[in-house]
Amino acid sequence: MAETGMAETLARTGPLHGWAGRFAELPDTVALLAEPFHAMVDVRCSGAAAERTAAQVGRPLPVRGWAEGGADGAGSTAIWLGPDEWLVTSPFVSPADLEAALREALDGEGAAVDVSAQRTTIRLRGAHARDVLETGCAIDLHPRAFPAGSAAVTTLGQAGVVLLALDDDGTDYRILVRSSFAGYLAEWLIDAATEWHIETAPEHRG
C-alpha cells in the first residue's frame, strides 16, 4: 500500500455548493450566484480603536451602509451593523489572518470575533433583481432610498439577511444569509424569480 506523504487538504465548500445548475436556469433578468467563501469578522469598537480599525481596513468605517477598503485592507469590506459594530469581510485572506489583523488594530480596546462560518453570500443581479427582492422584503429598495453603498439588516422571505446595494439602478445586490438558511433562501429566490422567465426586456420603472 502506498504511503501518503501528507493528509489531503479538503477544498472548502459552502452550503450552496451544487446549486449552480439551478441558478443557471434563471433568465438574465434575474441572475443568482453563490459567491466564493468570504472571511468575516464581527468588530465592536469605538473612539481611537475604531480609528485604528479604519486604518487597517483602508478607509473610514461607514456610519451607515458599507464601504470597500483600500490597498492596505487587502480588499476588505466594512458593513455597518449598528452603533459601534461592523462586519468586516474579505475573500482574499483567511479568517484567522483577518481576525488577527483586526485584533492587533484594536489593541485590546474592543472585540474582533471570527464569524466566517455563520453566513454565506449570494449575488443577485439583473433588470428584475429589485422586483424579486420586493416580493419578500419590507424596506424601501428604490434607488433613491437604497442606492449603492447602502446596507440593511432585514428579513427576506422570512430569512434574516444583511442586504447590500452594489449599484444605483436596483440591479445588483449582495445578500449575506445565515448558512443554515442558505438553501431555504436560494429556493425562495428561485421561486420568486420564476415570474420573470417570460420577460424579454425590463419595463421602464420610476
C-alpha positions in Angstrom: 0.0 0.0 0.0 1.4 3.4 -1.0 2.1 5.7 1.9 0.6 9.2 1.8 3.2 11.9 2.4 0.6 14.3 3.9 -3.0 14.4 4.6 -5.2 15.6 1.8 -6.5 19.1 2.0 -10.2 19.3 1.5 -11.5 22.2 -0.6 -13.8 24.5 1.4 -17.4 24.3 0.1 -20.3 26.4 1.1 -23.9 25.4 1.8 -24.9 26.3 -1.7 -22.3 24.1 -3.3 -24.1 22.3 -6.2 -26.7 24.9 -6.8 -25.0 26.4 -9.9 -27.1 24.3 -12.3 -30.4 25.5 -10.9 -29.2 29.1 -10.8 -28.1 28.8 -14.5 -31.7 28.0 -15.4 -32.9 31.5 -14.5 -33.2 34.3 -17.1 -30.6 37.0 -17.4 -33.0 39.5 -15.9 -32.7 37.6 -12.6 -29.2 36.1 -12.2 -28.1 34.3 -9.0 -24.6 33.3 -8.0 -23.3 31.7 -4.8 -20.1 33.8 -4.2 -16.8 32.3 -3.1 -16.1 31.9 0.6 -15.5 35.2 2.4 -13.7 35.6 5.7 -16.0 37.5 8.1 -15.1 39.1 11.4 -17.5 40.9 13.7 -15.9 44.0 15.2 -17.1 46.1 18.1 -15.1 49.2 19.0 -15.3 53.0 19.3 -13.0 56.0 19.6 -9.4 55.5 18.9 -9.8 51.8 18.4 -12.3 52.5 15.6 -9.8 54.8 14.0 -7.1 52.1 14.1 -9.5 49.6 12.7 -10.4 52.0 9.9 -6.6 52.3 9.2 -6.4 48.5 9.0 -9.4 48.3 6.7 -8.0 51.1 4.5 -10.8 53.8 4.8 -13.1 55.3 7.4 -15.6 52.9 8.9 -19.1 53.6 7.5 -21.6 55.2 9.9 -24.3 53.6 7.7 -24.2 51.2 4.8 -21.0 49.6 3.6 -17.6 50.6 2.2 -14.7 48.9 0.5 -11.3 49.2 2.0 -8.1 50.4 0.3 -5.0 48.5 -0.7 -3.9 48.1 3.0 -7.2 46.5 3.8 -6.5 43.6 1.4 -9.8 44.1 -0.5 -11.9 44.1 2.7 -15.4 45.4 3.1 -16.8 47.0 6.2 -20.5 46.7 6.8 -22.2 48.8 9.5 -24.4 46.7 11.7 -25.2 49.1 14.4 -23.7 51.6 16.8 -20.0 50.6 17.3 -20.4 47.4 15.4 -19.2 46.4 11.9 -18.9 43.2 9.9 -15.5 43.2 8.1 -15.3 40.7 5.2 -12.6 39.7 2.7 -12.4 36.9 0.0 -8.6 37.4 -0.1 -7.4 36.4 3.3 -8.0 33.6 5.7 -10.4 34.1 8.6 -7.6 33.6 11.1 -5.4 36.3 9.4 -8.3 38.8 9.1 -9.2 38.3 12.8 -5.6 38.6 13.9 -5.1 41.8 11.9 -8.2 43.4 13.4 -7.4 42.3 16.9 -4.0 43.9 16.5 -5.5 47.1 15.4 -7.9 47.1 18.4 -5.0 46.6 20.8 -7.3 45.3 23.5 -9.9 48.1 23.1 -12.9 46.3 21.6 -13.6 42.9 20.2 -13.0 41.1 17.0 -14.6 37.6 16.5 -14.4 35.3 13.5 -17.9 34.6 12.3 -17.0 33.3 8.9 -18.9 30.1 9.3 -22.1 31.8 10.2 -23.1 33.3 6.8 -22.8 32.6 3.1 -23.0 35.1 0.3 -25.5 35.3 -2.6 -25.2 37.7 -5.5 -28.4 38.8 -7.2 -28.2 40.7 -10.4 -30.4 41.6 -13.4 -33.1 44.0 -14.5 -35.7 42.4 -12.2 -33.4 41.9 -9.2 -35.2 44.6 -7.2 -38.6 43.2 -8.2 -37.7 39.8 -6.8 -36.5 41.3 -3.5 -39.6 43.5 -3.1 -41.8 40.4 -3.1 -40.3 39.4 0.3 -38.6 42.4 1.8 -40.4 45.2 3.6 -37.8 48.0 3.3 -37.9 50.6 0.5 -35.5 49.4 -2.2 -36.0 52.2 -4.6 -32.5 53.5 -5.6 -33.4 56.9 -4.2 -33.8 55.3 -0.8 -31.4 52.4 -1.2 -28.6 53.5 -3.5 -25.1 51.9 -4.0 -23.3 51.7 -0.7 -26.5 51.1 1.3 -26.8 48.1 3.7 -29.6 46.9 5.9 -30.1 44.1 8.4 -33.6 42.9 7.3 -35.8 40.0 6.5 -36.1 38.5 3.1 -38.7 35.7 2.6 -38.7 35.2 6.4 -34.9 34.7 6.5 -32.7 37.2 8.3 -30.2 38.7 5.9 -27.7 41.5 5.5 -28.6 43.2 2.2 -26.1 45.3 0.3 -26.9 47.5 -2.8 -24.0 47.4 -5.3 -25.3 49.9 -7.8 -27.7 52.9 -8.2 -30.0 51.1 -10.6 -31.5 48.4 -8.4 -30.0 45.7 -10.5 -27.1 44.4 -8.4 -27.2 43.2 -4.7 -25.2 41.1 -2.3 -27.1 39.0 0.2 -25.5 37.6 3.4 -27.6 34.9 4.9 -27.1 32.5 7.8 -25.6 29.3 6.5 -28.4 27.2 8.0 -31.0 29.3 6.0 -29.0 29.4 2.7 -30.8 26.6 1.0 -34.2 27.9 2.1 -33.4 31.4 0.8 -32.0 30.1 -2.5 -35.2 28.1 -3.1 -37.2 31.2 -2.2 -35.3 33.4 -4.6 -35.7 30.9 -7.4 -39.4 30.6 -6.8 -39.7 34.4 -6.7 -37.8 34.7 -9.9 -40.0 32.3 -11.9 -42.4 35.1 -12.8 -39.8 36.8 -14.8 -39.0 33.9 -17.1 -41.3 35.2 -19.7 -39.8 38.7 -19.6 -37.6 39.6 -22.5 -36.9 43.2 -21.7 -37.3 45.3 -18.5 -40.2 47.6 -18.2 -39.5 51.3 -17.5 -39.6 51.9 -13.8 -39.7 55.1 -11.8 
